[in-house]
Amino acid sequence: MIALVKYRKARNMTQKQLAQALNVTKSAITMYETGDRSPDLVKLKKMAAILGCTTDELLDPIDIS
């Protein structure tokens, strides 16, 4: 979920802050961002609401370079 990094940083959120908002560990956020793990649907929807984007936008394989 490369787009997650983009939206998290656009909100000036740290991985720790997002983890606390989702009630997961910081390492879970790291794994979501690297694609090593995927959030369940409930967490994905909550993440989108927190970051002010849609679930489709979070799942979009964008190039952030």
C-alpha positions, 0 to 999 in steps of 0.5 A, a space after each residue: 500500500 504505497 499510497 498509504 505513505 503518501 496520504 499519511 505524510 500529507 496529514 503530517 502523521 507519524 506511523 505511531 500516530 496512525 497506529 494509535 488511531 487504528 489500535 494496531 502496532 507501529 510495526 503493523 503500519 510499517 508492514 501495511 506500507 511495505 506490502 508485507 501485510 494487508 489491513 482487514 476491511 474494517 481497518 482499511 475503511 477507518 484508515 481512509 476516514 482518518 487520512 481523508 481519502 477513499 479506500 480505492 485511493 489507498 489501494 491505488 499502486 501509485 508512484 511516489 518518487 
